[in-house]
């Protein structure tokens, strides 16, 4: 990097700080954590996608497609279940949570099942989200080490301090608008990599001639994920359905955006848009990996600069060696943007859950000033914890993007089961679902440690089925009644799903499957 690159990076970081401090006037916890429920569906959609399609996607998805052994365009099968998951969420969890008026979605579980359930699920969320976000920050440190020539801890601090400051000052509104800007930068940066990579390779004809044909396969109907194989159609569809429904509807970092929508119509539009727009953006990531990966495989000098057995260095090496100055700075900004969108969301959501838990457990109704002071302090603490965890991110999977999804798959199924049982059943009690949650997470950990032949995408389904089954069985063999004086609410089920949404999202699911099937023929 030269002076021009540093000017671009520093200018962007400074603009983020100015924006965060300009939005720090909040009059209530709803203003701080939900943006006063005044946010439209367009910035919310961009914010959701910026968090999910994060720095890990920018760095590691192309690495999976271009260099990872056994990888390729099969990564697109990760996306197949998203439209179906959005149908499930619009018909069950999200509208009910929105109508309940909660800040922390775990408030709803307390109202339905009791405080023990709230604390249990809150602990699961906080542990899994902090750990997953730490892995994401580790991904960014790889890029910054290579491009800026700094140590890992310096990269973590650079990313973390700026993000913590603007997200703590501006609350959810600053997070959402920063994410919207960052999503635009990420997409433009990816397009730039595609154009420059294709030019360096020699054009589209060279790509078609040189790309390894096995990397063009985007859907696999013969792999079932039970014999050490993976990325088959069925595990990606059913496992993905549980994973994405849980992530977008039952993870505070994402559900908090849905709760920030100004009305139910904006909530519906946000979810439908996310179910459709994600796939084209993921296609951009995958094509960038296909192009840059083919360039690396056909250019020995480039390939030798990538550390052995570490495909995640593909994009950082490409950025340094092929992009002009100024654009290098812009790409670093794109990567920082992606990382910051995930980190800021995690900080805001972890803070919301922690403060709401504290108020519930201690039965304290804090004044506005004290509440915000505590919220910002807990956000600072969670920011520090997450950054420390990022320094110890290990070799969980061949690429970072697989690692973060693998960790999440231990928890996503049981968490989704808990929320669906809360919304759809009025007979189950707290002890039933608590035992189900513990059994679901425990079973997934056992499968992870002792049954490696089972593809980890199935963990989402396994955890979901075990949690539901144990909850229902224990409700039959161990019936219980609420203690006297404890009146848990029987909350009304609410849906905003329309036939138009079902037809649109189902049609797009079919379009995605067809696109994946015909993709190899486009390069023949």
PyMOL commands that set and color helices and strands:
alter all, ss='L'
color gray80, all
select helices_A, chain A and resi 3-22+29-37+41-52+55-66+73-79+82-91+93-100+105-113+115-148+152-201+204-210+213-216+233-250+252-259+264-298+300-304+313-322+327-362+368-390+400-424+430-450+458-477+499-522
alter helices_A, ss='H'
color red, helices_A
deselect
rebuild
show_as cartoon
